[in-house]
């Protein structure tokens, strides 16, 4: 199993049929782990992850974020985190960094000397790092952990679904003609890995005119209801293009962002 090349034909078993779940530290107690993913990049998965974490925190839950986007980590910056993660004396345990309001997080940018340093690693090393973020980090007690996935359906998403006990997935998309393909790729992978999908969040749904308040659709009218119905999935919400929200995220003030995903959080909690 440790040398799995993800080619099920070589061993006669499907990856989804085997228990490859990694074991966290004995002190780690996590209620539910939710993966935030998409079939492509550039749809705002990290921002949706950040906003979901903040929404759950506001509802009184203990929250954590595992940033699985090893080569493009952005979660720490959204929360204004500049300190680095550190480990114990023998290097067997890593301690997560906490935001101002108590969200625990682990990200590659918390380990790099400079956040602008690139991570030029092959897939196996990247997947191993994601796994270690779950097994070697002293997470303590967490009600909900959100995993910010890298784009697509490659090595890292496969490692996450195999190694972490994912309870469900939130699919992120945008109102473009590619939306059907984006959602379908994520839905099919979830089915292959026997993971449920909580629903779909549409990012950049519309823009509100600052002068008259009319909703404008720079990427075209949303097709999310149609796509969600095709896959029998609920629509968890649609986020507008909001310059103020972008300013808060870019400025490291994600915890002060509007609670656009409060209703989505309720759906997930009650699922």
N, C-alpha and C positions, 0 to 999 in steps of 0.2 A: 504493500500500500504506500509506503514512504517513497517508492520510486515510480508511482503512478504517472503515466504520460497522458492520462485522460483519453486514451484510445481503448474503449470498452471491448473492442474485438480481440485485443491481445490477451485478455484474461477471462473472457466469456461472461463477465458481469457488467451491469450498468452501474455508473457512478452513483445514481440515485438509490440503488438497492443496497449499498454498503454504508455502514456507520463509520464515517471518518471524522466524527466530531472531536475537536480538540478539547482538552480539559483545562479550565482556567485555574488560577490559584485557589487554594481551599478557602481563603478569606473573601473571594469574590462571589457575590450573590446577585445575579441579574434576573430581573423579572421577565421582561420581553426584549427581544432584539429585532429591530426593524431596519430593513435595508431600503435605501432610497436610490433608485436606479433609473436608467433610461436606455434605449437602444442606440443612442448616439450622444455625442458631446455637444456642449454649447447650449443646453436647455436650462441650466440653472439648478442642477442637483444640489450643489453645495449650499446655495442660498435657501432652498427648500428644506434641506437638512437642518440648517441653522434655525430657521423660523419654526420648524416643528419642535425642535429641542426647547426653544424659548417658550412656545405655547404650552408644552407639557410642564415646564418649570413653573409657569404662572398658575397652573392648576394644582400645584402643590406636590408634584412628583419629584423624585430624585432622578436626575437625568445625566446621561453621558453621551459623548460623540466619539466614535472610532472613525478616523479619517483614513479610509482605505484607498484613497487616490494618492498613492505613494509618489508618483512622478509629477503630480500637479496639486499638491496640498494647499488649501486656502482657508480652512476652517479657523486656525488660530488668528489670522489677520482680521477676520470678520468680528472677532470678539476682543480685539486689541491686546492679544497675548504676546508678550515679548520675552517672558522668562522661558527657560529651557526645562525640559523634563530631566529628571535625574534618577539614578538607581541606588540600590543598597551597596554595601561594601564589596560583596563578592560578585556583583553584577548579575544576579539571578532574578532580581525584581526591579521593575520600572514603576515609578510613581507618576500618575497622570497630573497634568496641570489643571487648575480650576479657574473658571471665569470669575468675574467680580460677584456674580450672583450664585455661584456654586455649581455650574455645569462642568463635569469632569470631561477631559478630552485627552486623546493621544493622536498625534499627527507626526509625520516625518519632519515637518518644519520645526517641531519642538526638540528635535535631535540634531539638526544640521547646525554647523557653526554660523552660517549665514543663510537666511531664508531664501536668498536668491540663488543658492548653489543648486545645480541640477543633480538629479538622481539618475545616473547613467548605469542602470542595472538591467540584467536580463530578467526574463519573466519569472524564473524560479526563485531568484532572490527577492523580487518584489512580493511574490506570493508568500514567501517565508516571513517577510517583515509583517505583512498583514496578520498572519497567524500569530506571530509573537505579540502583536498589539492586543490580542485577546488572551493568550496564555500567560504572558510574562508581566502583565501590568496589574498593579494592585488597585483594582477598581472599587473594592469595598462593596457596599450595598447600593444597588442601582435599581430603580423601578423600570425605566425604559432606556435602552441604549439604541442610538441611531447610527447606522453605518453609512457614511457618505461613499458611495461606490464610484469607481472610475467609469468612464463611458464604455458602452458596448457589452459584449457577452464573452469576453476572453478569459485569460488565466485567472485574474484576480477575482472577478465575479464568481467563477467556478470554485476557487479556493474558499471564498466567503460562504457560499452555499453548502459546500462540503464540510468545512471545518467549524463553522459557527452555528449554533442552534437557532437559526433564523425563524422567527415566528410568522413574519409576513413581510410584504413588499409594498412600497409606495412607488408608483411609476410616475415619472415626470416627463411632460411633453410640452410642445408649443403649438400655437394655431397656424400651422403651415401644411402644405400638401403632403409633406413627409410624415405627418402625424400618424397615419395608419400603420406605416412601416415601423416607426419608432416604437409604438405601443405593442405591435404584434411581436416584434423580436423579444421584448421584455416578457410579455405574457407567455410566449412559447418556452423561453428558458425557465421561467417559474414553474411551468407545467412539467418540464423535463426533470426538475429538481424537487418536485412535489412540495412547492412552497405556495402558500395562498397569497393573493394580492388584495390589499385593503381597498385600493382604488387608485384613481388617476388624479394628479394635480396638473393643471395647465398653467404654465408660467407665461408671462408676457401676453396675457389674453386680450388686453385692450389698453387704451390710453385715454385718460379723461382730459378734455380740453380745459386748460386753466382759466379760460375767459367765459365760456358758456356752460361748462359742465357736461357737454355732449361726449358720449363714448365714441372713440375712434378706433379703427381696427387696422393698424399699419401692416399686420401680417395676414390680413384677410379674416373673414368671419370664422368663428370657432366651429370646428367639426367634432369637438370632444364628446358631445352627447351621442352622436351617431357612432363614433368609434367605441365608446364605452358600452353602448347597447349591444354592439356586435360581439363583444367579449363578456357580456353580462357582468360588467363592473360598475361600481358607483363612481360618480365624479365627486372628488373630495373638495374641489374648489378651483377657482381661477384667480391668479394674481395679476394685477394691472402692471403696466410699465410705470413705475413710480420713482421719479428722480430723487425724492426725499429718502425712499427706502434704499436706493443705491448709495446715496451719500452716507447713510448710517452704516451700511455694511462695509463700504470702502473705508470709513473712518474708524472701524473697530467697535462700533456701537450696536451690534446685532441685538443685544438685550433690551434696547430701547425701541426696537422696530414695532410697527403696528401689528396687531395680532390677526393677520389675514387668515391664519390656519386654525383658528379656535374650533370651528365647526368640523374641520378635518380631524383634529385631535379627538373630538368626541366620538366620531365614527370609529376611529382606531381603538379607543378605550373600550367601546361597547361591542367590539367585534369578537 
